[in-house]
Amino acid sequence: VFLSLQLFGTIVWILVASTGVPLPLLQGWVMFVAVTAWFLSIVFLSVFLFGYANRIAVNWNQADFIFHGATFVFYFGAFLLQAATTSLHHLPRKFNSTTQETILSAREYNISIAASV
């Protein structure tokens, strides 16, 4: 479970980082969630790999449940924000401009869809 969380967190991290970030507040939160969840899952995995779980008197089943529950809530919120950013792709970048440059280019739109999924 931890390895899949790290893999998909890294993919989201890479996809969001490769876009032009037209809405920094929305996509900044997505990036924060991906990086934080990735880092915490590495820490959590290290606790088990190096045997600290046997030395620390914690209910690890409950800690695991809380960790994955919180990660789900944060990733779901990040999904909603990334999907909202993706849905705004057709809006013009500058409203007073005569050019029809959209917020997301076709490449950024496709990357944003992949990051949302």
N, C-alpha and C positions, 0 to 999 in steps of 0.2 A: 504494500500500500504506500509506504514512504517513497519507494523508488518511482512509482507512477506519479505521485504528487510532485516530486522533484523534476521529473521529465516534463510533465505538462506545464508546471510553473516556469521552467526554463524556456519552453516554447512560447508561452505567452509573453514572457519577458523579452525575448528576442523579437517577436512580431511587433509588439508595441514600440519597442526601441527603434525599429526600422522604419516607422512611419514619421511623417512630418510634424506630428502632434499639433494640429490646428486648435485644439481646445485643451490647453495644458492642465486646467483644473480637473477635468474629467479623466483624461488619460494619465495624469500624474497619480491619481488614486489607484488606477488599475496597475500601474507600474509598482507603486508602493506595496500593494497587496501581493503581487507576484513575487517580488524580491523578499519581502518579509516572510511569507509562507515558505518560500524556498529555503531561506536561511534557518528558520525555526525547525523545519523538517530535517535539515542536516544536523542541527543540535540534538533533536529528539532521537534521530537514528544513531548518532554518536554515543548517546547515553546508553543505548542498548548494546551497541557493538563492543564498547569498552568495558562493559560489565558494571557500570555505575548504578544500574537499575536495582541490583542486588544490595547495594550499599546504602541507597537512599530509601527511607521509609515513606513511600508514597504509594497510594492506590493507583497503579499504572493503568489499570483498565479505565478508571474514571478520568485520569489525566489524558489518556488517548481519546476517549469520547469527547471531552471538552475541547481538546485541540482540534479534532476533525470537525466538530460542530461549529466552532468559531471560524475555522478555515472555510467551511461551506458557506457560512453567512457572508464572510468578506468576499469570497470569490463570486458569490451570486450577485452581490452589490456591484462588484467590479464588472461582471458580465453585463448588468443592466446599463452601467455607464458607458462601457465600450459599445454596446449595441445602440445606445442613444447617439453616440458620436457617429457611428456608421450610418444611422438613419438620416443624418443631416448632410450627407454627401452632396446632395443636389443644390444646396443653398449657395449663393455666390459668396466669394471670399470678401469682396468689398461691395457694399450696397450702392455706392455712388460712382462706381466705375462703369465704363462702357464695355469693357471686356467681360466675357462670360467665364471667368475662372472660378471653379467650384472650390469648396472647402477641402475636399479630398480629391486627389487625382485618381484615375482609374486604378493605378498600381496600389496606391494607399488605401483605396476602397476595398480592393481584394484582400490586402493584408489585414485590414481592420475586420473584415468578415471572418477571416481565419482566427484572429485573436479573440473575437467574440465567441466563436464556437469552442 
